[in-house]
Amino acid sequence: MGVADGTPDPRRWLALCIIAVAQLMVVLDASIVNIAIPHAQSSLHISTANRQWMVTAYTLAFGGLLLLGGRIADYLGRKRAFMLGLFGFALASALGGVAPNAGLLFAARALQGAFAAVLAPAALSLITVTFTESKERARAFGVYGAISGGGAAIGLIVGGILTEYASWRWCLLVNVPIALITAAAAAPIVRESRATGEARYDLPGALTVTGGLVALVYGFTLAAEDGWSDPRTLGLLIGSVALLVLFVVIESRSTAPLLPLRVALERNRGGSFLACLLTGAGLFSMFLFLTYYFQQTLGYSALKTGFAFLPFSGGIIVSAGMASQLLPRVGPRVLATGGGLLAAIGMALLVGIGLDTSFVAHVLPSELLISFGMGLSFVPLSSVALVGVGMHDAGVASALVNTTQQVGGALGTALLNTVYATAVTGYLADHHGPRAVDQSQIEGYTTAFIWAAVFIALSAIVVAVLVTAGRDSAATTDGVPAHVG
């Protein structure tokens, strides 16, 4: 996106700074809110079964609408979509920050996710069209990737500080000034661009896939309260399957599908997307349960909880850098399979936590193993997602990495929260005494961690079985930053 004579935009690096701030806000939001969940649950009297909606309402809307958001950005105009995303994210954050009850809070989180689904692809597209020279574009994506990886660590500390010294509500309200200032800065600096041709949006596809995923998560939630055999639970689960099948039918017949099936059905790409889905299911739930373990069992403050997660963020950053160097040498299959198994071992070690477990001796090694494994996995999985894809499908394939991770996180968090609640209830039915309640929480956490480890181990098996891409294809493919936490 240069000036009229075709030369590069002289303010492109300033534009990158503005875009990076917007991306940082989206990444910060996830980790900030994780720290605040226990305080929000207590303040608004949210049930154990429903608390996961603070995570899943956002991730479902974000993941479910991300592909549609990319289309909107292309045809509405990337700058216009960027500005719309910023203003909408600010409004949703304000609603969540002042929410008087759980219902409005969950709705605000879903609205945040919807506007993030417009904002994130618009930001990525703006970088692509602003930096036309390959070396400059690589540097710009390096900044974007660093923000995506390191922003989560900043969010953990900021979330701890805001929750500890102000209120959990400020973990949402802080987005308002950031978004508005960023929008004001973007207006005169960021240049507009849009795709040519007739704008075509696959609204039936977006509605059916999002509706199917929401029904699935709601079914998992009801199962925690009413059981898996309850008619409402079964009705929602059956309905979700019907909607998701309908989505596939719509995509196979649409002239402008939200998800061209040829992108997901190729062996390597399909393996990458399925592995991202399973990894997200295990990883996102780990954040939820470790947050409660730190604050409610070990008695950590919100700030101390934020610092307790820092080694995880550091491990991701270090191992992702290592993976970028190793990928051309060993290939994606070996790297992603090994990383997945390493993370599964780390998750399995968390099964040994107790009421007075040492953080340094037990939790820290688990965090480091999981984070190093995830960093080694994310880079090759992002790379494989683009192997053999045509230029007209590259945007969809890139977005699917984040989409599957977010959707997996939503489904895994909802399902494992139900597993947790069932384990707690079962333990209390068989045990009594002064420490029974506290020990029941441990039973719930460890049961959830077992299943999280299973999900991540399955992701490694999927890569080992389906991914056949060699070192050459990995070496010539640009990955996309993953949004974690």
Disulfide bonds with the S-S distance in Angstrom:
none
